[in-house]
């Protein structure tokens, strides 16, 4: 497992390489229908935590009327802005640098949907003694932005390289159980497989983020299509 410094360096220094990875993800396009099964996105106002290079933003920008998104990495947001350059005129888009663990300068009660894609699972590893407080604070801020009845959605991994959904380690299993038991989220699961031109590209691109051992597994399995399972946790803000 990569450490805090490794991932922060990727997010701050290798946004383009990260974007090449996520561009190959969800090749069967399951994610958007799964999100819309939780909450309609057409003409919705959306808050997005952890925009990254705009992986989720690109999906919902064609549906939503407004998106306010943030990320702690300016480099990732710069890549996101480039990816979303064609959105102007179709969606009111605002992106800014911020950390979900700190107070956000956002209004209360304006959003129909608040979503965090592959964000808080990192905090479970990076903050072993304080992750509940940190994630809970971030979720509370997102929920504050929701109008009554609005949907709060958390997207996390249920296994890269796995054909069946399951937490990839005990730390994430604990975090997911906390989301469901303590925070009242319901979970669904989908496949979000990666698809690459060839096995060598698959190994190099996934190994950049998931490590050398994973790259060796991709080569050994002969994976051009790399299996991945993703969980979607959701709950509604009380009216």
C-alpha positions as CSV (number, residue, x, y, z in Angstrom):
1,X,0.0,0.0,0.0
2,X,1.3,3.4,-0.9
3,X,1.8,5.9,1.9
4,X,0.5,9.4,2.3
5,X,3.5,11.1,0.7
6,X,3.3,8.8,-2.4
7,X,-0.4,9.7,-3.1
8,X,0.1,13.4,-2.3
9,X,3.0,13.5,-4.8
10,X,0.8,11.9,-7.4
11,X,-2.0,14.3,-6.9
12,X,0.3,17.4,-6.8
13,X,2.9,16.4,-9.4
14,X,1.4,13.9,-11.8
15,X,-2.2,15.0,-12.5
16,X,-1.9,14.2,-16.2
17,X,-0.8,10.6,-15.5
18,X,-3.6,10.2,-13.0
19,X,-6.0,11.5,-15.5
20,X,-4.9,8.9,-18.1
21,X,-5.6,6.2,-15.5
22,X,-9.2,7.4,-14.7
23,X,-10.0,8.0,-18.3
24,X,-9.8,4.3,-18.9
25,X,-12.1,3.5,-15.9
26,X,-15.8,2.5,-16.1
27,X,-15.5,1.4,-19.7
28,X,-19.1,0.0,-19.6
29,X,-20.4,3.3,-18.3
30,X,-22.2,2.0,-15.2
31,X,-21.4,4.9,-12.9
32,X,-23.7,7.6,-14.2
33,X,-26.8,5.4,-14.3
34,X,-26.0,4.2,-10.7
35,X,-25.8,7.9,-9.5
36,X,-29.0,8.8,-11.2
37,X,-30.7,5.8,-9.6
38,X,-29.9,7.5,-6.3
39,X,-30.9,11.0,-7.3
40,X,-32.0,12.6,-10.6
41,X,-29.2,14.8,-12.0
42,X,-31.1,16.6,-14.7
43,X,-31.1,20.3,-13.9
44,X,-29.7,19.5,-10.4
45,X,-27.5,21.8,-8.3
46,X,-24.5,19.6,-7.2
47,X,-21.7,20.0,-4.7
48,X,-18.7,17.8,-5.4
49,X,-15.9,17.2,-2.9
50,X,-12.6,16.0,-4.2
51,X,-13.0,16.8,-7.9
52,X,-9.6,15.5,-8.8
53,X,-9.2,15.8,-12.6
54,X,-13.0,15.9,-13.1
55,X,-13.7,12.2,-13.4
56,X,-17.2,12.5,-11.8
57,X,-17.7,16.1,-12.8
58,X,-17.5,15.2,-16.5
59,X,-20.3,12.7,-16.1
60,X,-22.7,15.0,-14.3
61,X,-21.9,18.2,-16.2
62,X,-24.1,17.2,-19.1
63,X,-27.0,16.8,-16.8
64,X,-26.7,19.3,-13.9
65,X,-27.5,23.0,-14.2
66,X,-24.9,23.9,-11.6
67,X,-21.8,22.3,-10.1
68,X,-19.7,23.7,-7.3
69,X,-16.6,21.5,-6.8
70,X,-13.4,21.6,-4.8
71,X,-10.2,19.7,-4.3
72,X,-7.1,20.2,-2.1
73,X,-4.7,19.9,-5.1
74,X,-4.4,22.9,-7.4
75,X,-2.7,20.7,-10.0
76,X,-5.6,18.3,-10.1
77,X,-8.1,21.2,-10.5
78,X,-6.0,22.7,-13.3
79,X,-6.3,19.4,-15.2
80,X,-10.1,19.3,-14.3
81,X,-10.6,22.8,-15.8
82,X,-8.9,21.7,-19.0
83,X,-11.1,18.6,-19.2
84,X,-14.2,20.7,-18.6
85,X,-13.4,23.6,-20.9
86,X,-16.4,22.7,-23.1
87,X,-18.9,22.8,-20.3
88,X,-19.4,26.6,-20.4
89,X,-22.9,27.5,-21.5
90,X,-24.3,24.0,-20.6
91,X,-23.6,24.1,-16.9
92,X,-22.8,26.7,-14.3
93,X,-19.4,25.4,-13.1
94,X,-17.3,26.7,-10.1
95,X,-14.1,25.0,-9.0
96,X,-11.9,26.1,-6.1
97,X,-9.1,24.8,-3.9
98,X,-10.2,23.6,-0.5
99,X,-9.8,20.7,1.9
100,X,-12.9,18.9,3.1
101,X,-11.4,18.6,6.6
102,X,-11.5,22.4,7.0
103,X,-14.5,24.8,7.1
104,X,-15.8,25.4,3.6
105,X,-17.0,28.8,2.4
106,X,-20.3,27.4,0.9
107,X,-23.9,28.4,1.5
108,X,-26.3,26.1,3.3
109,X,-29.3,24.4,1.7
110,X,-28.8,25.1,-2.0
111,X,-27.7,21.7,-3.4
112,X,-29.9,18.9,-4.6
113,X,-26.9,16.4,-4.6
114,X,-23.6,16.3,-2.7
115,X,-21.1,13.7,-3.9
116,X,-17.5,12.7,-3.0
117,X,-15.9,10.2,-5.3
118,X,-13.0,8.2,-4.0
119,X,-12.0,10.8,-1.4
120,X,-12.5,9.8,2.2
121,X,-11.1,6.3,2.0
122,X,-7.7,7.9,1.9
123,X,-8.3,9.5,5.2
124,X,-8.9,6.1,6.8
125,X,-5.3,5.2,6.0
126,X,-3.8,8.7,6.4
127,X,-5.4,9.5,9.8
128,X,-5.7,6.2,11.7
129,X,-6.4,7.9,15.0
130,X,-8.7,10.6,13.7
131,X,-10.4,9.5,10.5
132,X,-13.9,9.3,12.1
133,X,-13.8,12.9,13.2
134,X,-12.3,14.1,9.9
135,X,-14.7,12.2,7.6
136,X,-17.6,13.0,9.9
137,X,-16.8,16.7,9.7
138,X,-16.5,16.6,5.9
139,X,-19.8,14.7,5.6
140,X,-21.5,17.2,7.9
141,X,-20.3,20.1,5.7
142,X,-21.6,18.4,2.6
143,X,-24.9,17.7,4.2
144,X,-25.2,21.3,5.3
145,X,-25.1,22.3,1.7
146,X,-28.1,20.1,0.8
147,X,-31.7,21.2,0.7
148,X,-34.1,19.1,2.7
149,X,-34.5,15.7,1.0
150,X,-31.2,16.2,-1.0
151,X,-29.0,13.2,-1.6
152,X,-25.5,12.7,-0.1
153,X,-23.4,10.2,-2.1
154,X,-20.0,8.7,-1.3
155,X,-18.2,6.6,-4.0
156,X,-15.4,4.3,-2.9
157,X,-13.5,1.2,-4.1
158,X,-14.7,-2.3,-3.5
159,X,-11.7,-3.8,-5.1
160,X,-9.4,-3.0,-8.1
161,X,-8.4,-6.3,-9.7
162,X,-11.5,-7.9,-8.1
163,X,-14.5,-9.3,-10.0
164,X,-16.7,-9.5,-6.9
165,X,-17.4,-6.4,-4.7
166,X,-15.6,-6.5,-1.3
167,X,-13.6,-4.1,0.8
168,X,-9.9,-4.5,-0.3
169,X,-8.6,-4.4,3.3
170,X,-9.6,-4.4,6.9
171,X,-9.2,-0.6,7.3
172,X,-11.7,0.2,4.5
173,X,-14.1,-2.5,5.7
174,X,-14.1,-0.7,9.1
175,X,-14.8,2.6,7.3
176,X,-17.6,1.2,5.2
177,X,-19.2,-0.4,8.3
178,X,-19.0,3.0,10.0
179,X,-20.7,4.7,7.0
180,X,-23.5,2.2,7.1
181,X,-23.9,1.6,10.9
182,X,-23.1,5.0,12.4
183,X,-23.9,7.4,9.5
184,X,-26.9,5.7,8.1
185,X,-25.8,5.2,4.5
186,X,-27.1,2.4,2.2
187,X,-24.7,0.7,-0.2
188,X,-25.0,-0.6,-3.7
189,X,-22.2,-2.0,-5.9
190,X,-21.3,-1.8,-9.6
191,X,-18.5,-2.8,-11.9
192,X,-16.2,0.0,-13.2
193,X,-13.6,-2.0,-15.1
194,X,-10.7,-0.3,-16.8
195,X,-10.1,-0.9,-20.5
196,X,-6.7,-0.3,-22.2
197,X,-5.3,-0.7,-25.7
198,X,-3.1,-3.6,-24.6
199,X,-1.7,-5.4,-21.6
200,X,1.5,-3.4,-21.5
201,X,-0.4,-0.1,-21.3
202,X,-2.7,-1.6,-18.7
203,X,0.3,-2.6,-16.5
204,X,2.1,0.6,-16.9
205,X,-0.9,2.9,-16.3
206,X,-2.4,1.0,-13.3
207,X,1.1,0.3,-11.8
208,X,1.7,4.1,-11.7
209,X,-1.1,4.4,-9.1
210,X,-1.5,1.0,-7.6
211,X,2.1,0.0,-7.4
212,X,4.6,-2.5,-9.0
213,X,3.0,-5.6,-7.5
214,X,-0.3,-4.7,-9.1
215,X,1.4,-4.1,-12.5
216,X,3.0,-7.5,-12.3
217,X,-0.4,-9.0,-11.6
218,X,-1.9,-7.3,-14.6
219,X,0.9,-8.8,-16.8
220,X,0.5,-12.3,-15.2
221,X,-3.2,-12.2,-15.8
222,X,-2.9,-10.9,-19.3
223,X,-5.4,-8.1,-18.4
224,X,-6.2,-5.6,-21.1
225,X,-9.4,-5.1,-19.3
226,X,-8.7,-4.7,-15.6
227,X,-11.7,-5.6,-13.3
228,X,-12.8,-3.2,-10.7
229,X,-15.8,-3.0,-8.3
230,X,-17.1,0.3,-6.9
231,X,-19.4,1.0,-4.0
232,X,-22.0,3.8,-3.9
233,X,-23.1,4.8,-0.5
234,X,-26.1,7.2,-0.2
235,X,-28.5,8.8,2.2
236,X,-31.0,11.6,2.2
237,X,-30.9,14.8,4.3
238,X,-33.9,14.8,6.6
239,X,-36.7,17.1,5.5
